[in-house]
Amino acid sequence: MTTDTTTQGTAPATAPGDTVLDARGVTMRFGGLTAVRNVDLHVNSGEIVGLIGPNGAGKTTFFNCLTGLYIPTEGEVRYKGQVLPPKSFKVTAAGIARTFQNIRLFANMTVLENVLVGRHTRTKEGLWSALLRGPGFHKAEAASRARAMELLEFVGLAEKAEHLARNLPYGEQRKLEIARALASEPGLLLLDEPTAGMNPQETRATEELVFAIRDQGIAVLVIEHDMRFIFNLCDRVAVLVQGEKLVEGDSATVQGDERVVAAYLGEPFEDAPGDEEVAEVEAAEAQATPGKENDR
Ligand SMILES: Nc1ncnc2c1ncn2[C@@H]1O[C@H](COP(=O)(O)OP(=O)(O)OP(=O)(O)O)[C@@H](O)[C@H]1O
């Protein structure tokens, strides 16, 4: 049995500027509520792309459609030209990793163990090898631990490798989530509100970390409410409002677009849904709430 602990994914390699993620016409409905409507978005290799929008705009739902947590009602998502499988572990194996808005670490495992869990899609050790703990298993385990330590070094947590995850301060838990996502050796990293709850220094450090990730050849798509962070960081920003993509462009274009300001201030913009549509959405939302999954 062999173990692949290198950085090779299953998707073909891309050159800088090639499209890594290509989402077309993605629509997600929950009963009568359309949370995401006909959204196109692409991310190129070497890019950091931001996804912003007011609360409830559909950002996390869209992420869930990209990562196999939801199967879009309509539309298609391709990663490096291949249609994504409708299962989150297969999407991770294909090369897309993510973090969550609400931290999802294994609280009672060590920092190192959390990163090792993230490596499972890149190791091929079989059941018997693991049970018998033969030389193949030990070699694979040593290689995985070495890579996990490298990643902890990269995010600045190597000295805390043996600490329990739950004892880390909040900002470090977010870094650990990123290290765990990187452990699957992704070509695209999706970050859902990576600076939520951070102080300005931690936010600045996260910005540097995301640049460093991009410099390693990993494309990044990031949801964030901190506009300073987004506009400093991103090559391109897409704005979702009420499930639809309102504007997309570089930071200056998006910041200068009055429809974006209006959307954040709650003022109606041209082509905004009318009162009837809003009432329809609210009614559907009220119906859908009891069954709402706890994915955030
Ligand atoms: N599983 C679900 N079932 C029913 N409705 C859902 C579900 N998930 C999300 N929604 C609804 O879809 C809409 C978009 O929610 P979503 O969480 O994607 O927005 P968001 O832009 O990520 O918001 P925030 O910035 O507050 O995190 C909301 O009206 C939400 O209530």
The ligand as a Tripos MOL2 file, in Angstrom:
@<TRIPOS>MOLECULE
LIG
   31    33     1     0     0
SMALL
NO_CHARGES

@<TRIPOS>ATOM
      1 N1        -30.7420   25.5180    5.2580 N.pl3     1 LIG1
      2 C1        -31.5330   26.5690    5.0560 C.ar      1 LIG1
      3 N2        -32.8690   26.4380    5.0450 N.ar      1 LIG1
      4 C2        -33.6850   27.4890    4.8350 C.ar      1 LIG1
      5 N3        -33.2300   28.7560    4.6320 N.ar      1 LIG1
      6 C3        -31.9110   28.9500    4.6370 C.ar      1 LIG1
      7 C4        -30.9850   27.8820    4.8510 C.ar      1 LIG1
      8 N4        -29.7230   28.3910    4.8160 N.ar      1 LIG1
      9 C5        -29.8610   29.6980    4.5790 C.ar      1 LIG1
     10 N5        -31.1600   30.0390    4.4900 N.ar      1 LIG1
     11 C6        -31.7040   31.3770    4.2010 C.3       1 LIG1
     12 O1        -31.0800   31.8320    3.0120 O.3       1 LIG1
     13 C7        -30.8270   33.2250    3.0960 C.3       1 LIG1
     14 C8        -29.3430   33.4760    2.8720 C.3       1 LIG1
     15 O2        -28.6390   33.0590    4.0340 O.3       1 LIG1
     16 P1        -27.0490   32.9960    4.1100 P.3       1 LIG1
     17 O3        -26.6900   32.4420    5.4420 O.co2     1 LIG1
     18 O4        -26.5190   32.3150    2.9190 O.co2     1 LIG1
     19 O5        -26.6880   34.5460    4.0350 O.3       1 LIG1
     20 P2        -25.2810   35.2500    4.3300 P.3       1 LIG1
     21 O6        -25.0980   36.2580    3.2480 O.co2     1 LIG1
     22 O7        -24.2090   34.2440    4.4930 O.co2     1 LIG1
     23 O8        -25.5890   35.9860    5.7000 O.3       1 LIG1
     24 P3        -24.5830   36.4280    6.8910 P.3       1 LIG1
     25 O9        -23.7040   37.5050    6.3590 O.co2     1 LIG1
     26 O10       -25.5100   36.9190    7.9580 O.co2     1 LIG1
     27 O11       -23.8290   35.2020    7.2960 O.co2     1 LIG1
     28 C9        -31.3370   33.6950    4.4390 C.3       1 LIG1
     29 O12       -32.6300   34.2040    4.2580 O.3       1 LIG1
     30 C10       -31.3470   32.4200    5.2630 C.3       1 LIG1
     31 O13       -32.3240   32.4790    6.2780 O.3       1 LIG1
@<TRIPOS>BOND
     1     1     2 1
     2     2     3 ar
     3     2     7 ar
     4     3     4 ar
     5     4     5 ar
     6     5     6 ar
     7     6     7 ar
     8     6    10 ar
     9     7     8 ar
    10     8     9 ar
    11     9    10 ar
    12    10    11 1
    13    11    12 1
    14    11    30 1
    15    12    13 1
    16    13    14 1
    17    13    28 1
    18    14    15 1
    19    15    16 1
    20    16    17 2
    21    16    18 1
    22    16    19 1
    23    19    20 1
    24    20    21 2
    25    20    22 1
    26    20    23 1
    27    23    24 1
    28    24    25 2
    29    24    26 1
    30    24    27 1
    31    28    29 1
    32    28    30 1
    33    30    31 1
@<TRIPOS>SUBSTRUCTURE
     1 LIG1         1 GROUP 0 **** ****
